[in-house]
Amino acid sequence: MDGTGGNWIGAFLEPHARNLTNPKDTAHLDPKTLRTVISNGIRESSMPAWGSVFDPAQIDAVASYVTRVFLVSTKNKQPTVDKHRSKDD
């Protein structure tokens, strides 16, 4: 998993997954927002709700992982090109 949403599974998702390596796509994501998205999912997308599967500590662990691996490490990087997103996304 490279965080771009452009792997073979990502190519089949509608709407396409966010590119977590692109600071433009992740600027609005903070730990609280991540926990909410992980817990509740995203309506009309392929992001499921994990709140009934994971306990709060596990949700915090997933949010911490995403923050540490993708969000913090991309703060100073240039955006990558996401072939799956239109300019209007």
GROMACS elastic network, one bead per residue, 0.5 to 0.9 nm:
[ bonds ]
;  ai    aj funct       b0    kb
    1     4     6  0.80120   500
    1     5     6  0.82124   500
    1     7     6  0.76355   500
    2     5     6  0.75314   500
    2     6     6  0.84210   500
    2     7     6  0.79868   500
    2    20     6  0.85243   500
    2    21     6  0.81073   500
    2    70     6  0.86352   500
    3     6     6  0.80347   500
    3     7     6  0.88489   500
    3    18     6  0.82231   500
    3    19     6  0.60882   500
    3    20     6  0.50060   500
    3    21     6  0.59196   500
    3    66     6  0.88384   500
    3    69     6  0.88611   500
    3    70     6  0.67653   500
    4     7     6  0.74155   500
    4    10     6  0.85089   500
    4    17     6  0.79026   500
    4    18     6  0.70040   500
    4    20     6  0.56447   500
    4    21     6  0.58187   500
    4    22     6  0.78494   500
    4    80     6  0.83827   500
    4    82     6  0.73325   500
    5     8     6  0.86657   500
    5     9     6  0.80203   500
    5    11     6  0.75810   500
    5    13     6  0.88971   500
    5    16     6  0.70972   500
    5    17     6  0.50862   500
    5    18     6  0.60974   500
    5    19     6  0.54750   500
    5    20     6  0.76138   500
    5    82     6  0.83598   500
    5    84     6  0.85032   500
    6     9     6  0.76622   500
    6    10     6  0.50865   500
    6    11     6  0.59204   500
    6    16     6  0.83611   500
    6    17     6  0.79423   500
    6    19     6  0.78325   500
    6    82     6  0.74866   500
    6    83     6  0.78187   500
    6    84     6  0.73048   500
    7    10     6  0.50821   500
    7    11     6  0.63204   500
    8    11     6  0.53529   500
    8    12     6  0.72450   500
    9    12     6  0.55552   500
    9    13     6  0.69139   500
   10    13     6  0.52699   500
   10    14     6  0.85687   500
   10    16     6  0.64446   500
   10    17     6  0.63815   500
   10    84     6  0.89636   500
   11    14     6  0.83609   500
   11    16     6  0.70771   500
   11    17     6  0.87297   500
   11    84     6  0.76268   500
   12    15     6  0.88241   500
   12    16     6  0.76238   500
   13    16     6  0.50068   500
   13    17     6  0.67709   500
   13    45     6  0.81071   500
   13    46     6  0.63815   500
   14    17     6  0.76950   500
   14    44     6  0.87867   500
   14    45     6  0.64740   500
   14    46     6  0.66688   500
   15    18     6  0.89314   500
   15    44     6  0.80967   500
   15    45     6  0.57971   500
   15    46     6  0.71226   500
   15    85     6  0.88614   500
   16    19     6  0.88570   500
   16    45     6  0.81947   500
   16    46     6  0.81650   500
   16    84     6  0.64060   500
   16    85     6  0.70958   500
   17    20     6  0.87218   500
   17    45     6  0.84679   500
   17    46     6  0.78171   500
   17    47     6  0.81313   500
   17    84     6  0.85421   500
   17    85     6  0.88749   500
   18    21     6  0.87895   500
   18    22     6  0.85903   500
   18    25     6  0.66276   500
   18    26     6  0.81092   500
   18    82     6  0.87200   500
   18    85     6  0.83731   500
   19    22     6  0.56310   500
   19    23     6  0.86169   500
   19    25     6  0.63092   500
   19    26     6  0.77707   500
   19    80     6  0.82338   500
   19    81     6  0.88052   500
   19    82     6  0.67055   500
   19    85     6  0.88982   500
   20    23     6  0.73742   500
   20    25     6  0.67159   500
   20    26     6  0.61147   500
   20    66     6  0.84701   500
   20    70     6  0.59124   500
   20    71     6  0.68582   500
   20    74     6  0.83323   500
   21    24     6  0.88987   500
   21    25     6  0.80033   500
   21    26     6  0.78353   500
   21    70     6  0.59746   500
   21    71     6  0.71768   500
   21    73     6  0.83836   500
   21    74     6  0.59330   500
   21    77     6  0.84002   500
   21    78     6  0.89756   500
   21    79     6  0.70100   500
   21    80     6  0.66969   500
   22    25     6  0.54126   500
   22    26     6  0.64753   500
   22    27     6  0.86386   500
   22    70     6  0.89683   500
   22    71     6  0.86893   500
   22    74     6  0.70359   500
   22    75     6  0.87971   500
   22    77     6  0.80263   500
   22    78     6  0.73006   500
   22    80     6  0.54648   500
   22    81     6  0.78587   500
   22    82     6  0.82448   500
   23    26     6  0.50321   500
   23    27     6  0.55922   500
   23    71     6  0.75617   500
   23    74     6  0.62829   500
   23    75     6  0.62782   500
   23    76     6  0.83533   500
   23    77     6  0.75103   500
   23    78     6  0.74115   500
   23    79     6  0.58181   500
   23    80     6  0.85422   500
   24    27     6  0.55292   500
   24    28     6  0.84659   500
   24    79     6  0.67399   500
   25    28     6  0.76249   500
   25    29     6  0.85354   500
   25    79     6  0.86200   500
   25    89     6  0.89528   500
   26    29     6  0.52712   500
   26    30     6  0.85543   500
   26    71     6  0.70013   500
   27    30     6  0.81082   500
   27    71     6  0.85705   500
   27    75     6  0.88020   500
   28    33     6  0.81518   500
   29    32     6  0.80538   500
   29    33     6  0.58043   500
   29    34     6  0.62919   500
   29    67     6  0.87078   500
   29    71     6  0.81843   500
   30    33     6  0.53322   500
   30    34     6  0.61676   500
   30    35     6  0.87054   500
   30    67     6  0.79532   500
   30    71     6  0.88634   500
   31    34     6  0.50605   500
   31    35     6  0.61632   500
   31    36     6  0.86500   500
   31    60     6  0.83647   500
   31    63     6  0.62882   500
   31    64     6  0.73098   500
   31    67     6  0.71770   500
   32    35     6  0.51851   500
   32    36     6  0.62839   500
   32    37     6  0.87252   500
   32    63     6  0.84982   500
   33    36     6  0.50631   500
   33    37     6  0.61641   500
   33    38     6  0.85532   500
   34    37     6  0.51061   500
   34    38     6  0.60220   500
   34    39     6  0.84085   500
   34    59     6  0.89617   500
   34    60     6  0.87961   500
   34    62     6  0.87414   500
   34    63     6  0.56735   500
   34    64     6  0.88393   500
   34    66     6  0.83500   500
   34    67     6  0.84535   500
   35    38     6  0.51356   500
   35    39     6  0.59656   500
   35    40     6  0.84149   500
   35    56     6  0.87729   500
   35    59     6  0.62528   500
   35    60     6  0.64525   500
   35    62     6  0.81470   500
   35    63     6  0.58125   500
   36    39     6  0.51140   500
   36    40     6  0.58103   500
   36    41     6  0.75861   500
   36    51     6  0.89233   500
   37    40     6  0.52719   500
   37    42     6  0.63542   500
   37    47     6  0.81866   500
   37    48     6  0.87341   500
   37    49     6  0.74155   500
   37    50     6  0.87414   500
   38    41     6  0.55472   500
   38    42     6  0.85049   500
   38    47     6  0.80958   500
   38    48     6  0.76841   500
   38    49     6  0.60613   500
   38    50     6  0.57932   500
   38    51     6  0.70756   500
   38    59     6  0.66724   500
   38    62     6  0.79752   500
   38    63     6  0.75421   500
   39    48     6  0.84360   500
   39    49     6  0.52160   500
   39    52     6  0.77405   500
   39    53     6  0.88660   500
   39    54     6  0.80708   500
   39    56     6  0.85308   500
   39    59     6  0.69076   500
   40    43     6  0.86155   500
   40    47     6  0.88754   500
   40    48     6  0.73018   500
   40    50     6  0.66025   500
   40    51     6  0.61984   500
   41    45     6  0.82306   500
   41    46     6  0.83447   500
   41    47     6  0.51457   500
   41    50     6  0.69600   500
   41    51     6  0.84677   500
   42    45     6  0.57189   500
   42    46     6  0.74425   500
   42    47     6  0.53963   500
   42    48     6  0.67261   500
   42    49     6  0.74118   500
   43    46     6  0.81612   500
   43    47     6  0.77038   500
   43    48     6  0.83399   500
   44    47     6  0.84100   500
   45    48     6  0.78519   500
   49    52     6  0.73956   500
   49    53     6  0.82826   500
   50    53     6  0.51190   500
   50    54     6  0.58434   500
   50    55     6  0.87565   500
   50    59     6  0.78369   500
   51    54     6  0.55427   500
   51    55     6  0.68489   500
   51    56     6  0.77552   500
   51    59     6  0.75967   500
   52    55     6  0.75036   500
   54    57     6  0.78260   500
   54    58     6  0.55564   500
   54    59     6  0.60603   500
   55    58     6  0.53501   500
   55    59     6  0.63340   500
   55    60     6  0.87360   500
   56    59     6  0.50470   500
   56    60     6  0.61240   500
   56    61     6  0.85730   500
   57    60     6  0.50385   500
   57    61     6  0.61768   500
   57    62     6  0.87756   500
   58    62     6  0.62769   500
   58    63     6  0.86108   500
   59    62     6  0.51597   500
   59    63     6  0.61916   500
   59    64     6  0.85318   500
   60    63     6  0.50674   500
   60    64     6  0.60077   500
   60    65     6  0.85222   500
   61    64     6  0.50444   500
   61    65     6  0.61160   500
   61    66     6  0.86917   500
   62    65     6  0.50496   500
   62    66     6  0.62376   500
   62    67     6  0.85472   500
   63    66     6  0.52260   500
   63    67     6  0.60895   500
   63    68     6  0.85303   500
   64    67     6  0.50636   500
   64    68     6  0.59471   500
   64    69     6  0.84070   500
   65    68     6  0.51510   500
   65    69     6  0.58733   500
   65    70     6  0.79988   500
   66    69     6  0.53903   500
   66    70     6  0.54794   500
   66    71     6  0.66409   500
   66    72     6  0.87543   500
   67    70     6  0.56724   500
   67    72     6  0.58525   500
   67    73     6  0.83006   500
   68    71     6  0.61896   500
   68    72     6  0.53861   500
   68    73     6  0.68029   500
   69    72     6  0.66552   500
   69    73     6  0.60796   500
   69    74     6  0.84974   500
   70    73     6  0.55365   500
   70    74     6  0.60993   500
   70    75     6  0.88806   500
   71    74     6  0.53521   500
   71    75     6  0.64753   500
   72    75     6  0.55695   500
   72    76     6  0.85204   500
   73    76     6  0.73781   500
   73    77     6  0.78379   500
   74    77     6  0.50372   500
   74    78     6  0.78367   500
   74    79     6  0.83563   500
   75    78     6  0.84117   500
   77    80     6  0.85450   500
   79    82     6  0.88484   500
   81    84     6  0.89234   500
   81    85     6  0.89186   500
   82    85     6  0.57938   500
   82    86     6  0.84338   500
   83    86     6  0.78216   500
   85    88     6  0.79288   500
   85    89     6  0.62455   500
   86    89     6  0.56127   500
